[in-house]
Structure formats: structure tokens, C-alpha cells
Amino acid sequence: MNLPEKFALSSDLISELLTGMRLRGVEYRRIQVGPSFGFHFEARPGRGYFHYLAVGSAVLRSADGTLHELSAGSAVFIPQGAAHQLLSSPDAPTQDIDSFEAAPLGDTVSAVDACPSTSVVPSAILFYGCMEFDLGGMQGLGRLMPGLMLVDAASQRYPGLLPILAAMKGEICSGRVGFAGILARLAEVVAAMIVRGWVECGCDNASGLVAALRDPRLARAILALHRQPGRDWTVAELAAECHVSRSVFAQRFELTIGSPPLRYATELRMRLARQWLAQESMSIDTAAERLGYSSQAAFSRAFKRINGQPPGAIRQERRRATREAL
């Protein structure tokens, strides 16, 4: 494979990742504070946290105690929803974010004013979001992401983000009509761009799936699986996509990914099915047919084996969440 072909393939795989990625805000808050503040955010597996500091400075303390200094313009994405704290200083007392009174600004956006009456202007203004974060068929990549992804105000790694962050600051500080909804959408775009930047920059040399995506002997097969998840692939057909022998392909795939090719294909189908049932209201019959299953029973057995619960339970969870949101 020559260099242009390698870059084109990498671009295809990145596009495949971003096509399957779903970021949807569950709750957002515009927060303004005085000189001293401390917020605790509990762990929320399966969701991602996003923070943008528009004005002032802050310290973010990770679950392992690591401190990260934030300045105006800093954005943070925590893809695995780990517990953390935002503080004015490392010794500031903390309070759970959900314990603060919040005034609704829109469907998912509210405002928290923790600025004491003695402060003429807020010392810091930030925008916080909790998002459903789903990578669809590339969900395995999520486990390889760092616990915290930071974009500082002077970042050179994500140059395209700076104008969007500037737009966020304008919306946060101006309070114009409809600003809450615009902020929510901008936050989702920023989080997606942070993930894309991480992938484009080599995923910080993470192993497993990322190593496979860089390997032309494996990447073609993975791309083929993601483009045609409902096809009844054989190991020989996947090896042919990579122009290597069946034995070489199978051995290298399992060594790099950690599972045999056909098991990876099944897990991919079931991750996609879970996303379709949970987020797109697809019927079980349609999901089974799209993924190449001749019977709903066979599909349901595979789904439960991979996801730990039957597909009907996912549908019920969605219906219940929809009723609660009404």
C-alpha cells in the first residue's frame, strides 16, 4: 500500500467511527460562581462529561487525585463518565452539583447561580454537560480513550475548535434569545471534535483496536465488517479483503484485537443492534433482518449473549425513558 492509499484508508476509518458516534446531551448547566467554589460530579458509566470554562480559572481534580489547571477557554471531555471535581483551589470544600438549585433555561439546560451577593461580578462562568456517549460499532475504541481529554485555550492540537469555543463564550456571556439551545448543540460538536482529534493524532498510541486500524493487513477487513455488518462473512473472505492468507489473517487479527474475527463480527452486530433499539426506535424484526439473521430467535440469543439482556428489555427501557421525559 502506498502512502496516499494508507492515508485514504485512515480517513475512511475515522469517518466510519464518527458516523456511528452518538453524543446526546442529557443535562446541561450554565454555572456562575464567586471567588471560592467546589463542585463534585459523581461517576456516570456509559455517559461523558463536558466542561467549558468561559471566564476565570479553576482546578479539575480527577478520581485518582490528579490536578489539572484550567484557564478561560479550556474545554474538557471525560468520555467514560468518571467521578471528578471542579474547584477554585485544591483545598476548596466541595458540594454535589445536583444539590444546587437550578433554574430551567430550556429542555435540557438550566442555570446555577452560586455567586454570593457580596460579589459584584462572577469570578468564573462555566458550561457543564452530561452526555450519552455511544460509539456504536466502534464501542471498543471507547475503552482505549484516556480518562480525561483536555483542550486548553492555546491548544495547537485542535485548531478548528478555537472558533467554536469562542462562539460558546459569546453565547454563555451574552444571554441572547435561544442561547441555551445553541450552547447545547455547540457542546456536542466540541466533544465530537475532541474525539476526532484524538483519533487523527494516533489515539495516543493506544493498543488493540487502534493498532489494528493502523495495520493495512487488518484495517481493510475491519472497514469491510463495519460497512457490511449484515453479511455472513467467513474468515477466508475477510483475509481476501486484506490480501493475505487465511491463517496469517486469523492469527494476526486475534493477536492484535484479542478475539477471533468472527466473534468480533458478532459483537459488532450486537453493539449496532443495541444502538438501533435504544436510540432509533427500530423494531427487533428490522434489526435482525438488517444484520443478516434469518430468525428473530437466533438474533435474540446472540443479542443476549453479547449484551447480557434480551433485545425486548432494551426496547422497554427506551419506552420507559420516553414516558418519563413527557
C-alpha positions, 0 to 999 in steps of 0.5 A: 500500500502506498502512502496516499492509499494508507492515508485514504484508508485512515480517513475512511476509518475515522469517518466510519467511527464518527458516523456511528458516534452518538453524543446526546446531551442529557443535562446541561448547566450554565454555572456562575460562581464567586471567588471560592467554589467546589463542585463534585460530579459523581461517576456516570458509566456509559455517559461523558462529561463536558466542561467549558470554562468561559471566564476565570480559572479553576482546578479539575481534580480527577478520581485518582487525585490528579490536578489539572489547571484550567484557564478561560477557554479550556474545554474538557471531555471525560468520555467514560463518565468518571467521578471528578471535581471542579474547584477554585483551589485544591483545598476548596470544600466541595458540594454535589452539583445536583444539590444546587438549585437550578433554574430551567433555561430550556429542555435540557439546560438550566442555570446555577447561580452560586455567586454570593451577593457580596460579589459584584461580578462572577469570578468564573462562568462555566458550561457543564454537560452530561452526555450519552456517549455511544460509539456504536460499532466502534464501542471498543475504541471507547475503552482505549480513550484516556480518562480525561481529554483536555483542550486548553485555550492555546491548544495547537492540537485542535485548531478548528475548535478555537472558533467554536469555543469562542462562539460558546463564550459569546453565547454563555456571556451574552444571554441572547434569545435561544442561547441555551439551545445553541450552547447545547448543540455547540457542546456536542460538536466540541466533544465530537471534535475532541474525539476526532482529534484524538483519533487523527493524532494516533489515539495516543498510541493506544493498543488493540483496536487502534493498532489494528486500524493502523495495520493495512493487513487488518484495517481493510477487513475491519472497514469491510465488517463495519460497512457490511455488518449484515453479511455472513462473512467467513474468515477466508473472505475477510483475509481476501479483503486484506490480501493475505492468507487465511491463517496469517489473517486469523492469527494476526487479527486475534493477536492484535484485537484479542478475539477471533474475527468472527466473534468480533463480527458478532459483537459488532452486530450486537453493539449496532443492534443495541444502538438501533433499539435504544436510540432509533426506535427500530423494531427487533424484526428490522434489526435482525433482518438488517444484520443478516439473521434469518430468525428473530430467535437466533438474533435474540440469543446472540443479542443476549449473549453479547449484551447480557439482556434480551433485545425486548428489555432494551426496547422497554427501557427506551419506552420507559425513558420516553414516558418519563421525559413527557 
